[in-house]
Amino acid sequence: MGEKRLRLTIFLLLFFLSLSGIMADLKGGAIMKALPPLEWAAGKLYFLADQAKSKGVKEMENLIQSIKGHFVSAKQLQREIHEKEKLLKKLRRLTRELTTYREAYRENEKLKALLKVKDALKYKTVGAYPVGGSPSPWSNSIIINVGTRDGVDRGSAVLDEQGVVGIVTEAHKEWSKVTLITDPSFSIHVVDSRSGVIGVVKGTGKKWCTLNFVVEDRDVKPGDLLVTSGMAGVYPKGYPVGTVVEIEREPGNLFMEAWVKPKVRFSRLSYLLVVQSRRKNP
């Protein structure tokens, strides 16, 4: 009995000593050396935790960079929109300037052509331009800025660089009324510049005129240019009037009926020449 009690006492003493050593090793980190699997597991946990931390930081950095990139892209887009608006404004300005230059060029070319006509005519002329009225289905007359004080009389012929415009039907001191060749009351003697056939062009109140009093079998074809005959002495001889565009020949009719397109573009009238009754001095 006494021997068993002694053995128990010695066992307990050794047990507590061993336990104290284990606790000391745990405090000093020796337990990790004594238990390699536990050390690996702990290290793995530390690695995974550190990796997760690094990954989270990286994703956060990527997110921040993405947000910053978005703001940079927005600013860049705003700058590009601003530049585009500036370019559009410049393009509109240049387009307006180009239109102005083109119009000025056309006007200059028309004026040069009209001056050539003026120099070639044997009659005295005075320059003019429309100041009122415009050709339309309801009106075939215009008002020009010259009158009797400028040597313009009733019955004066009016031309532009392309052809016959009309005739002065009212002459006042500072302005005159011009009846266009498209007016139903207008008529003018013409000659077919190709065949020499003579006829009379009359207005219809519409955009085209008609060729009248030409015998049905005479040599007139679509495309022929009709010019002034100079018979009445009002219009210079050989000046363009219009082009034959269509011919109707009906059996039994003495005269043909032909449609004539005026050479003048009435919608673009600008510079004009009014032929005075007096001839130039030789």
Stockholm file with secondary structure:
# STOCKHOLM 1.0

chainA/1-282         MGEKRLRLTIFLLLFFLSLSGIMADLKGGAIMKALPPLEWAAGKLYFLADQAKSKGVKEMENLIQSIKGHFVSAKQLQREIHEKEKLLKKLRRLTRELTTYREAYRENEKLKALLKVKDALKYKTVGAYPVGGSPSPWSNSIIINVGTRDGVDRGSAVLDEQGVVGIVTEAHKEWSKVTLITDPSFSIHVVDSRSGVIGVVKGTGKKWCTLNFVVEDRDVKPGDLLVTSGMAGVYPKGYPVGTVVEIEREPGNLFMEAWVKPKVRFSRLSYLLVVQSRRKNP
#=GR chainA/1-282 SS CHHHHHHHHHHHHHHHHHHHHHHHHHHHTHHHHHCHHHHHHHHHHHHHHHHHHHHHHHHHHHHHHHHHHHHHHHHHHHHHHHHHHHHHHHHHHHHHHHHHHHHHHHHHHHHHHHHHHHHHCSEEEEEECEEECCCBTTBCEEEESCCGGGTCCTTCEEECSSSEEEEEEEECSSCEEEEETTSTTCEEEEEETTTCCEEEEEECSSSCEEEESCBTTSCCCTTCEEEECCSSSSSCTTCEEEEEEEEECCTTCSBCEEEEEESSCGGGCCCEEEEEEEECCC
#=GC SS_cons         CHHHHHHHHHHHHHHHHHHHHHHHHHHHTHHHHHCHHHHHHHHHHHHHHHHHHHHHHHHHHHHHHHHHHHHHHHHHHHHHHHHHHHHHHHHHHHHHHHHHHHHHHHHHHHHHHHHHHHHHCSEEEEEECEEECCCBTTBCEEEESCCGGGTCCTTCEEECSSSEEEEEEEECSSCEEEEETTSTTCEEEEEETTTCCEEEEEECSSSCEEEESCBTTSCCCTTCEEEECCSSSSSCTTCEEEEEEEEECCTTCSBCEEEEEESSCGGGCCCEEEEEEEECCC
//
